[in-house]
Structure formats: C-alpha cells, structure tokens
C-alpha cells in the first residue's frame, strides 16, 4: 500500500469535506420534513442522505488529522465524491422526482460545493509526497 505525506491543502480539503458532511448530515437528518416541503423531494430521501453523510464526516475528520495517509484512501474519497455529484445530477435528470425550483437550486449548489472540495482534494493529493520520495 502506497502511503503519502499529506499536503496541507489535502488535509484542509479533507477537513472542509468533513465539516460540510457533518453540517449537511445533521441538517438533512433533523429537518427532512420541512426541507421536503421546500424542495419537493421525499423526506426519506433527504433523511437517508443525511444519515449517510454522518459516518462519512467522521471518517473524513479522522483522515484530515493524519499526516500520513494511504493514497488509496484519498482516491476512494475522491471517487465517492464524484459518484455523489453524478447521483445528484441523475436525481434531477432522471425524472423520478419533480423538485421545486428551490429543490433544483439546492441539489445543484451542493453538487457544485462537492465538486469544489473534490478538486481541492485532487490538487492536494497531487501536492502530497509519496513515502520514500524527496519532498
């Protein structure tokens, strides 16, 4: 397994990802019913997404505090984020739901935020040093 010395950018991006997952997880888990009315999305979908984000936040927070990381773990975080973005867009394009304008804006905004964090994680990974390589 290839270990990396995590760059400050990578650690910061992972910490930001953790904070965003925690905040969104709590919001969606606790306020699914009122948000469902605003977004015209099923409360179970919102609550389920929120509950899924909470353990992700814990893992991302743990990873962000480590100076040394398995490269594969960071690639997995990036991959899962890309799947989240694709699923968000598929939710809008799939025709399964008819979200309100605010719901569409919410889904697009959170997908854009995930994309920004993912890009920072990818750049941070590129700036990280593999174990055994000169800094």
KEBA-190661 format. One record per residue: residue number from 1; x, y, z of N, C-alpha, C in turn. Coordinates in pm, whole numbers, plus 50000, padded with zeros to 5 digits. Example, Ala and Ser with C-alpha at 12.3 -4.5 7.8 and 13.67 -1.06 7.14 Angstrom:
<atoms>
{1,{51319,49431,50780},{51230,49550,50780},{51320,49670,50780}},
{2,{51285,49775,50708},{51367,49894,50714},{51290,50003,50787}},
</atoms>
This chain:
<atoms>
{1,{50084,49884,50000},{50000,50000,50000},{50089,50124,50000}},
{2,{50062,50213,49909},{50140,50336,49899},{50089,50438,49999}},
{3,{50181,50483,50083},{50149,50587,50181},{50200,50720,50128}},
{4,{50129,50827,50165},{50169,50961,50125},{50183,51048,50249}},
{5,{50268,51147,50236},{50277,51255,50335},{50176,51359,50287}},
{6,{50064,51373,50356},{49954,51459,50310},{49997,51605,50309}},
{7,{49971,51671,50197},{49999,51814,50186},{49902,51891,50274}},
{8,{49938,52013,50312},{49844,52096,50389},{49712,52118,50314}},
{9,{49719,52133,50182},{49596,52152,50104},{49507,52028,50115}},
{10,{49565,51911,50104},{49486,51788,50114},{49421,51777,50252}},
{11,{49498,51802,50356},{49443,51791,50490},{49332,51894,50512}},
{12,{49353,52015,50461},{49250,52118,50474},{49124,52084,50396}},
{13,{49141,52030,50276},{49026,51992,50194},{48948,51878,50259}},
{14,{49020,51782,50316},{48953,51672,50386},{48877,51725,50508}},
{15,{48936,51820,50580},{48869,51879,50696},{48744,51956,50654}},
{16,{48753,52030,50544},{48638,52103,50493},{48529,52005,50449}},
{17,{48568,51898,50383},{48473,51795,50341},{48404,51735,50463}},
{18,{48482,51708,50568},{48426,51652,50691},{48324,51748,50753}},
{19,{48359,51875,50762},{48269,51974,50821},{48141,51988,50738}},
{20,{48155,51990,50606},{48038,52002,50519},{47948,51879,50531}},
{21,{48009,51762,50535},{47930,51639,50551},{47857,51638,50685}},
{22,{47926,51680,50791},{47864,51683,50923},{47747,51782,50926}},
{23,{47771,51902,50876},{47665,52003,50876},{47546,51962,50791}},
{24,{47573,51915,50671},{47464,51873,50582},{47395,51749,50638}},
{25,{47473,51660,50697},{47415,51538,50754},{47318,51570,50867}},
{26,{47358,51659,50956},{47270,51698,51067},{47147,51770,51013}},
{27,{47167,51864,50921},{47054,51939,50864},{46953,51847,50797}},
{28,{47001,51761,50709},{46909,51674,50635},{46844,51570,50726}},
{29,{46918,51521,50824},{46862,51420,50915},{46753,51478,51004}},
{30,{46777,51596,51058},{46684,51654,51155},{46573,51738,51092}},
{31,{46596,51790,50974},{46498,51880,50912},{46444,51825,50780}},
{32,{46442,51693,50766},{46398,51633,50639},{46255,51673,50605}},
{33,{46165,51672,50702},{46024,51702,50673},{46004,51845,50624}},
{34,{46055,51946,50697},{46033,52082,50645},{46108,52108,50514}},
{35,{46228,52051,50500},{46302,52069,50375},{46231,52001,50259}},
{36,{46166,51890,50287},{46091,51820,50184},{45983,51910,50124}},
{37,{45917,51986,50210},{45815,52079,50161},{45872,52190,50076}},
{38,{45991,52238,50113},{46055,52345,50036},{46112,52295,49903}},
{39,{46171,52177,49907},{46243,52126,49791},{46158,52035,49702}},
{40,{46043,51992,49750},{45958,51895,49680},{46036,51767,49650}},
{41,{46111,51723,49751},{46183,51596,49745},{46136,51512,49863}},
{42,{46132,51379,49848},{46081,51294,49956},{46163,51308,50084}},
{43,{46095,51317,50199},{46168,51329,50324},{46259,51210,50352}},
{44,{46217,51091,50312},{46302,50973,50334},{46432,50982,50253}},
{45,{46426,51039,50135},{46547,51059,50054},{46640,51157,50125}},
{46,{46587,51268,50172},{46668,51368,50240},{46726,51313,50370}},
{47,{46641,51246,50449},{46687,51190,50576},{46793,51082,50552}},
{48,{46769,50997,50455},{46865,50891,50423},{47000,50947,50380}},
{49,{46997,51050,50297},{47122,51114,50255},{47193,51174,50375}},
{50,{47117,51238,50464},{47177,51298,50583},{47241,51193,50673}},
{51,{47172,51083,50694},{47226,50977,50779},{47349,50912,50716}},
{52,{47353,50906,50585},{47469,50852,50515},{47591,50943,50533}},
{53,{47567,51072,50539},{47678,51168,50549},{47747,51169,50685}},
{54,{47677,51130,50790},{47734,51140,50925},{47855,51049,50946}},
{55,{47850,50920,50912},{47972,50840,50926},{48081,50884,50829}},
{56,{48042,50935,50714},{48142,50988,50619},{48216,51105,50682}},
{57,{48143,51190,50751},{48205,51305,50817},{48306,51260,50921}},
{58,{48271,51157,50996},{48363,51107,51099},{48490,51052,51034}},
{59,{48476,50975,50928},{48593,50920,50860},{48679,51031,50799}},
{60,{48616,51126,50734},{48690,51237,50673},{48762,51320,50779}},
{61,{48697,51342,50891},{48761,51415,51001},{48883,51341,51052}},
{62,{48872,51211,51066},{48986,51130,51111},{49100,51136,51009}},
{63,{49067,51121,50881},{49170,51128,50777},{49238,51265,50775}},
{64,{49161,51371,50796},{49217,51506,50787},{49320,51534,50896}},
{65,{49317,51458,51003},{49410,51481,51114},{49539,51401,51100}},
{66,{49546,51315,51001},{49663,51230,50983},{49762,51296,50887}},
{67,{49887,51291,50922},{49991,51345,50833},{50027,51245,50725}},
{68,{50013,51119,50757},{50042,51012,50663},{49911,50940,50630}},
{69,{49886,50921,50502},{49761,50859,50458},{49788,50754,50351}},
{70,{49705,50650,50347},{49710,50561,50232},{49658,50636,50108}},
{71,{49735,50636,50002},{49695,50705,49879},{49559,50653,49831}},
{72,{49539,50522,49845},{49414,50461,49801},{49293,50518,49877}},
{73,{49310,50550,50004},{49200,50608,50083},{49159,50743,50026}},
{74,{49258,50823,49987},{49227,50955,49930},{49160,50939,49794}},
{75,{49208,50845,49715},{49144,50819,49586},{49000,50771,49605}},
{76,{48975,50693,49709},{48839,50648,49738},{48749,50766,49775}},
{77,{48800,50859,49856},{48722,50978,49892},{48687,51056,49766}},
{78,{48784,51076,49680},{48759,51150,49555},{48657,51076,49470}},
{79,{48670,50944,49459},{48577,50864,49380},{48435,50869,49435}},
{80,{48420,50858,49566},{48286,50865,49627},{48225,51003,49604}},
{81,{48305,51107,49615},{48254,51242,49589},{48207,51255,49444}},
{82,{48281,51199,49351},{48239,51205,49210},{48109,51129,49188}},
{83,{48092,51017,49257},{47966,50942,49249},{47852,51025,49306}},
{84,{47877,51095,49418},{47775,51180,49478},{47730,51289,49379}},
{85,{47827,51350,49311},{47795,51454,49213},{47711,51396,49099}},
{86,{47755,51282,49047},{47681,51218,48937},{47540,51180,48982}},
{87,{47527,51126,49101},{47394,51090,49152},{47306,51213,49171}},
{88,{47365,51324,49214},{47288,51447,49230},{47231,51493,49096}},
{89,{47314,51488,48994},{47269,51528,48860},{47167,51429,48805}},
{90,{47189,51301,48832},{47094,51199,48788},{46960,51215,48858}},
{91,{46962,51257,48984},{46838,51282,49057},{46754,51386,48985}},
{92,{46821,51488,48931},{46748,51593,48860},{46708,51550,48719}},
{93,{46793,51475,48652},{46768,51440,48513},{46685,51312,48497}},
{94,{46678,51232,48602},{46615,51101,48591},{46464,51103,48580}},
{95,{46400,51210,48622},{46255,51219,48613},{46180,51144,48722}},
{96,{46248,51096,48825},{46181,51023,48933},{46109,51119,49026}},
{97,{46159,51239,49036},{46102,51339,49125},{46082,51468,49047}},
{98,{45997,51553,49098},{45974,51684,49040},{46007,51790,49145}},
{99,{46137,51813,49168},{46173,51910,49272},{46130,52051,49233}},
{100,{46108,52130,49335},{46074,52271,49314},{46198,52344,49261}},
{101,{46180,52467,49222},{46295,52548,49179},{46400,52557,49289}},
{102,{46354,52572,49412},{46447,52577,49525},{46515,52441,49544}},
{103,{46442,52334,49520},{46500,52200,49529},{46607,52178,49423}},
{104,{46581,52223,49303},{46681,52213,49195},{46805,52294,49231}},
{105,{46783,52415,49279},{46895,52501,49318},{46976,52437,49431}},
{106,{46909,52377,49528},{46977,52311,49639},{47063,52195,49589}},
{107,{47005,52110,49506},{47080,51994,49455},{47200,52040,49374}},
{108,{47182,52140,49288},{47293,52190,49207},{47399,52259,49293}},
{109,{47356,52335,49394},{47452,52404,49480},{47536,52306,49561}},
{110,{47472,52205,49617},{47551,52110,49696},{47640,52026,49605}},
{111,{47596,51994,49484},{47683,51921,49391},{47802,52008,49351}},
{112,{47780,52136,49330},{47889,52228,49298},{47988,52241,49413}},
{113,{47937,52245,49535},{48025,52252,49653},{48108,52124,49665}},
{114,{48045,52010,49642},{48119,51883,49648},{48225,51880,49538}},
{115,{48193,51932,49421},{48291,51937,49313},{48410,52024,49352}},
{116,{48385,52139,49411},{48494,52228,49452},{48585,52161,49555}},
{117,{48526,52096,49654},{48606,52027,49756},{48683,51912,49693}},
{118,{48619,51840,49603},{48685,51727,49536},{48805,51774,49454}},
{119,{48788,51885,49386},{48900,51940,49309},{49015,51977,49402}},
{120,{48984,52038,49516},{49089,52072,49613},{49157,51946,49666}},
{121,{49080,51842,49691},{49138,51716,49737},{49230,51656,49631}},
{122,{49188,51663,49505},{49271,51609,49397},{49401,51687,49381}},
{123,{49392,51819,49387},{49512,51902,49378},{49601,51876,49500}},
{124,{49539,51867,49617},{49614,51838,49740},{49682,51703,49735}},
{125,{49617,51605,49675},{49680,51474,49658},{49801,51486,49566}},
{126,{49788,51563,49460},{49900,51584,49369},{50018,51652,49435}},
{127,{49991,51735,49534},{50098,51805,49605},{50156,51723,49721}},
{128,{50095,51611,49750},{50144,51525,49857},{50263,51444,49808}},
{129,{50345,51402,49902},{50468,51331,49869},{50451,51184,49907}},
{130,{50484,51096,49812},{50481,50953,49842},{50593,50919,49936}},
{131,{50569,50826,50023},{50670,50782,50118},{50793,50734,50043}},
{132,{50908,50782,50085},{51033,50741,50021},{51079,50834,49912}},
{133,{50993,50929,49871},{51031,51027,49769},{51082,51153,49837}},
{134,{51174,51225,49776},{51220,51353,49836},{51107,51454,49835}},
{135,{51102,51537,49938},{50995,51638,49950},{51014,51750,49851}},
</atoms>
